[in-house]
Amino acid sequence: MTDDVRVRYAPSPTGYLHIGNARTALFNWLFARHYNGTFIIRIEDTDANRNIANGEQSQLENLAWLGLDWDESPDKGGEFGPYRQSERNADGIYQAYIDDLLKKGLAYKSYKTSEELAQEREAQQAAKQAPHYVYEYEGLSDSQREAKYAEFEAQGLKPVVRFRVPEDKVYAWDDIVKGHIEIGAKEVGGDWVIQKADGMPTYNFAVVVDDHLMKITHVLRGDDHVSNTPKQMMIYEALGWSVPAFGHMALIINAATGKKLSKRDNDVLQFVEQYRELGYQPQAMDNFIGLLGWSPKGEDEIFSLDQFIQMFDEKRLTKANAKFDQKKLEWINNQWMRRDKEKVMPQLIQELVNAGLITAEQAQTQKDWLANVIEVAGVDGISYTRQIVDLVREPFFELGEISDEMLSYLTSEDGRKVYQAWYKAYQALPVDANAEQYMATIRSIQNELEIKGRNLWNPIRIATTHQIQGPNLPEMLVLLDKNKVLATMDAVAKKYLS
């Protein structure tokens, strides 16, 4: 690719960073970095009623957390700013082009009320017609249309500006992902609004002006934008501008249901911030998202951002729907956690602080002990850091209830014998006994009493940890306070064995 690549991610601050939007941002970023191009962030905030507080900040913070950087943006500036559409509108950037289209007769002012539009739609539905806008100035000369404008203005009506859709025209492009696409002008639903009554440009108009003025060369976006492309091509043509290369990435579907991933789908967490809060690693999120609708060569599935940059090839973007598989995401995150335990360990300890199991001060002074607890509890088996809380809660910080099943082991004839032998042997062991000494002691009780398997191990586990299963018992005993364990065994004997 010889031309200077300029791509953009243009979110609306109407919500937090969705997985689908994160994929759009990531693929545009990879495209730019692979070709030594420019990655731009532009904020499309013209729909003020839907914008949320901190929406823009959340987008930028989560993109940065994912490891993405940008070359031009509202917070960074650049030659083609401003980079917020509201500011661009205030500067009159869009109005100049709207006035140009009005002057050329390629757009017009429409004063139809919402009630009139609703009546038209009902009539079309009753006549089994596809919904479309009915041009209200048919047969009128320019002067007659201007007279109508004045008449409506006198009534206090505020117009929208509509683009006059050319009839019987076909808009075609060679999509980077989907190949050749053709959409007829009649399929867009008639003349469409390019400027709202409040003076704000609509998305399909503003995005064309911005992409042209910012010299965007390639537009990679979701499949749901295919229907917007002919409208945008109309504006490019009307203003005499070259059209960028379009690429529409495959839909993301819920692997469990086969349905399009929807923000209303409560079965799947869909916002990057939610995964961040649960303790997913940014490298894992990049890795997982980077495989949604893009296939690398070979069988490997674990890739860093640097590896993605090197091997990125827009020709390998897939037409088939991308499956959002929660289990695969968990597996990928587990792989990344295993790769860098040193980096993840402080996050795991912080989870224990957040859960109230330990104070920040204790976490600082006992970090080596906590690291050992986390390792013994089975950190290699968790999918994200928040899961460590339930793994270590019992017996390292709390004791659970003794169930009826546990009691059946503990109060049986074998169970009572094992308890007595274990209590005596445990008392005799040094405070700093290691796992091998604990194992040798238990084996000794096994040989002495000729009791083995669950009938041996379960009474010991229950008496010391109130658990019937869990991590390797000798390794746990090394980390448990001996005086507390003895107190636990005393309480068990008093309540259940006396």
Secondary structure, 3 states (H helix, E strand, C coil): CCCCCEEEECCCCCCCCEHHHHHHHHHHHHHHHHCCCEEEECECCCCHHHCCCCHHHHHHHHHHHCCCCCCEECCCECCCCCCEHHHHHHCCHHHHHHHHHHHCCCEEEECCCHHHHHHHHHHHHHCCCCCCCCCCCCCCCHHHHHHHHHHHHHCCCCCEEEECCCCCCEEEEEECCCEEEEEEHHHHCCCEEEECCCCCECHHHHHHHHHHHCCCCEEEEEHHHHHHHHHHHHHHHHCCCCCCEEEEECCEEECCCCCECCCCCCCCCCEHHHHHHHCCCHHHHHHHHHCCCECCCCCCCCCCHHHHHHHCCHHHECCCCEEECHHHHHHHHHHHHHHCHHHHHHHHHHHHHHCCCCCHHHHHHCHHHHHHHHHHHCHHHCCCHHHHHHHHHHHHHCCCCCCHHHHHHHCCHHHHHHHHHHHHHHHHCCCCCCHHHHHHHHHHHHHHHCCCCHHHHHHHHHHHHCCCCCCCHHHHHHHCCHHHHHHHHHHHHHHHHC
